[in-house]
Amino acid sequence: MSALTWNILTGTTNTAGAIARWLNKSTLTSGTGGDADLILQEALGWIFARLRHWKMLTPPQNGTMVVGNDQIAVPDDMLEPDFIMIAGLASDGNFYQQELQQKPINTVYRAWAYNGDGTRIQQTPVIYSFNESYIQLDQQPDLAYPYVITYYQLPAALSNDNPTNFLTDFYPRLLRTTCMMMGAEWTKESNQGQYDRTYWAQQSEAELMQAQTQSDRARRAIVGAPEIDNRDHIGAFW
């Protein structure tokens, strides 16, 4: 069972583990849409804007490129892409397998090729970049290529209907310290005593780095992978 849940975190000062109890603030409202829920959602946003843990990676998602369309819609929950590969039988009946490499967006634009009449040449994409709306391919596909993509996914928000996630299960202190950092702002007592936001910010950063280091270390079975330094920073290569 999770050490923390949404119901615990957004409970009253009578609830062990509640944000209100940690802050010793009975005026902090509980439940959906209350002050505690707002603090929790801000804490989750802070963590997921920074953490790229393997538990946030999706399984392969399948799609098919559209002939003549060099853009693929970005999934609504994508934080950043991880891997894209053309793989499968295209519309010409032949099998293709080609990993697409991510490049700077200006490199992708410079790779656009044109016919003498100014129209784009359609051919197999080989590189991509992305923006808030699209994964931008370097070429307009000449065939309907099937592809797979994996990406870092924004986990669903904690709520009454979704009370736990991998943070509550595996990194409860990271979640708690970040809630305390946000809670210090709510109490309007930053840099004072037990509500010292600077202290909780330091604790949150330390816990975040430990979580990221553990995720990076999980890749140590990769042949030829660099060693991950487990000291005071993330992913130092030696």
Stockholm file with secondary structure:
# STOCKHOLM 1.0

chainA/1-238         MSALTWNILTGTTNTAGAIARWLNKSTLTSGTGGDADLILQEALGWIFARLRHWKMLTPPQNGTMVVGNDQIAVPDDMLEPDFIMIAGLASDGNFYQQELQQKPINTVYRAWAYNGDGTRIQQTPVIYSFNESYIQLDQQPDLAYPYVITYYQLPAALSNDNPTNFLTDFYPRLLRTTCMMMGAEWTKESNQGQYDRTYWAQQSEAELMQAQTQSDRARRAIVGAPEIDNRDHIGAFW
#=GR chainA/1-238 SS CCSCCHHHHTSCTTSTTCHHHHHTCTTSCCSTTSHHHHHHHHHHHHHHTTCCCGGGBCCCEEEECCTTCCEEECCTTEEEEEEEEEEEECTTSCEEEEEEEECCHHHHHHTCCBCTTSCBCBCCCCEEEECSSEEEESSBCSSCCEEEEEEEECCCCCCSSSCCCHHHHHCHHHHHHHHHHHHHHHHTCTTSGGGCHHHHHHHHHHHHHHHHHHHHHTTTTSTTCCCBCCSSSSCCBC
#=GC SS_cons         CCSCCHHHHTSCTTSTTCHHHHHTCTTSCCSTTSHHHHHHHHHHHHHHTTCCCGGGBCCCEEEECCTTCCEEECCTTEEEEEEEEEEEECTTSCEEEEEEEECCHHHHHHTCCBCTTSCBCBCCCCEEEECSSEEEESSBCSSCCEEEEEEEECCCCCCSSSCCCHHHHHCHHHHHHHHHHHHHHHHTCTTSGGGCHHHHHHHHHHHHHHHHHHHHHTTTTSTTCCCBCCSSSSCCBC
//
